[in-house]
Structure formats: C-alpha cells, structure tokens
Amino acid sequence: MAKAIHSMVRVLDEARSLSFYHTAFGLEIADRLDFETFTLIYLSNPETEFEVELTVNKGRAEPYALGDGYGHLAVSVADLDGERARMLAAGLSPRDIVEFAPGGTPLARFFFIEDPDGYKIEVLQRGGRFK
C-alpha cells in the first residue's frame, strides 16, 4: 500500500517561503539537502508525518508559471476561525471562510491562502473526512 510522504513546490525566494510556511502552518525545517544547482528543504510539524518539500533552483530570477493544472495543497486545523484570525494578525492574506453545503448538507468549512509563489493552500476545519 502506498503512503503519501510529501508534496514538492518550487519556490523563488527561500527565506520568504520559509517564513510563510512557518508563520502560516508552524512548519519547521526537517531536513535540507544542498546540491550544486538546487536545494531541497523538507518542512514538517508534529501534527503529521507528511512533509512539504521546497525546491529552490539556484540562479533563478523569474517567478514560476503555475499553469492551469495545479490545484492546491490542503491542511486541516482544529479551530478554523482562530487560525484565520491568527494569519490575518500575522499580516498574511487568508481569504474569507466558505461554508460548503451542497444541497443543504454541510460538507466543509474552509478558506484559501496563497504562499509567496502563488501556490494555493486550502485550510479546512478538522472533522468528518477532513481529519
């Protein structure tokens, strides 16, 4: 059986991205692998073994074009309202909370936020299928 272990995103500015992921999600550097033309930085927190891998291609000056195929990463939190308020206070720009209830049946409460490179991250209220 396969086990999801990480998702990789390419980032332009290492320091800016590390600050964002730490401030928004409490992610810390779990490992860092430095190579001649790129650096891999694995971020994690005590909530899960799943990691975000930041790839920094050395010498790149232009932002990445995300294209129309990328969707988003998703995380769950115990207190959606509190996390959104905390991110606002930290100077981040989370979008409004959405109450998604197709046909009147509540399915999810969430908001989106973007990292410094434009990657969308869905922040879901923990519960139901979103553990």
N, C-alpha and C positions, 0 to 999 in steps of 0.2 A: 504494500500500500504506500502511495506517495504521501509525503508530508511537506507542506509549504514551509519554506525556511526564510526566504527573503524576496524582496522586490527591489529592483535597481532603477534609479533615476540618474540621469546625467545632469550635473549642476555646473554653473559657470563660476560662481564665487563661493569657495569653500567656507570661509568664515561666516558669510551671510547665511548660508544654508544651515550650518551647524547651529548658529544662534536661533534661527527659526524653529528647527526641529526640537531643540532643547526647550525653548520658551513655550511652544505650542503643545508639545506632547511629552516633555520630560525625557526625551531620548538622549542617551549618552553614547560616547564612542566605546564600542565593544571591541573593535579591532581596526587596525589601519595597516594597509599593505601599500607600500610606496614602490612604484616601478618607474622606469626611465621616462615614459611618455604619459603615464596616468597614475592616479592614486585611487584606491578603493577604501571607503570608510564605511564600516558597518555600525549601525546605530540600533540600540535596544533600550528597553526598560524592564523592570521586574514583572510587569503585567503579563508578558508573553515571551516565548522563545523566538517568535517571528521578528525579523530584522528588516530595516530599510538600508539598502546599500547605496551610498552616494558615490558616483563615479565622477572624478574630476580629471578631465583631459587637459594636460599641461599645454600651455601656449594658446589655448582657445580664447578668443576675444569676443566672439559673436554669440548672442543668446541662441539656444537650441529652438528649432521649429518643432513644436509638439505634434503637428499634423492633426488629422481628423480621426485617427484611430485610437488615440489614448483616451481612456475614460477617467478613472480616478482610483486612488487608494482609499481604503475605508478603515476607520478605527471606531471602537465603541468606548463609551465612557459611562460611569455610574450616575453623573449629575450633568446632563446636557446644558441646562440653563447656567449652572455655576461655571462650567468650562468655557462657555461662550462669553460670559461676563469677564472671566479671568483673561481670556485672549484679547478682548476689547481693551481692558485696562493695561495690558502689556503693549498696546499700540499695534496689534495685529488687526486684520480686517475680516473677521468672520462674517459671512452672510447671515440673513435672518433665518430663524428656525422655521422649518417646514413640518407641518403635521400631515403626513401622508396617510389618507384613509379612503382608498378606492372603494366605491360602493357603500361608504359609510362605516366600513370596518377598519379600525386603526391598525396600520401595519408598521409604521415607523415614525419617529421624530428625529430630525437631523438638521444639520446645517453644513455648508461647504466653506472651506477656506482654501486659499492658494498659497503655495510656497513661493519663495523669491524667483523661481524659474517658471512659474505659471502652472505647476502641477496641481491639479485639484485633489483635495482630500475631503472625504465625507466623514463627518463626525456624527455618529449615531448614539441615541440613548440606548444603553445596555438593556437587553431584555428580549424575550421571545427568541427568534432565530438569530438575533444580533447579540451574542454573548460577550 
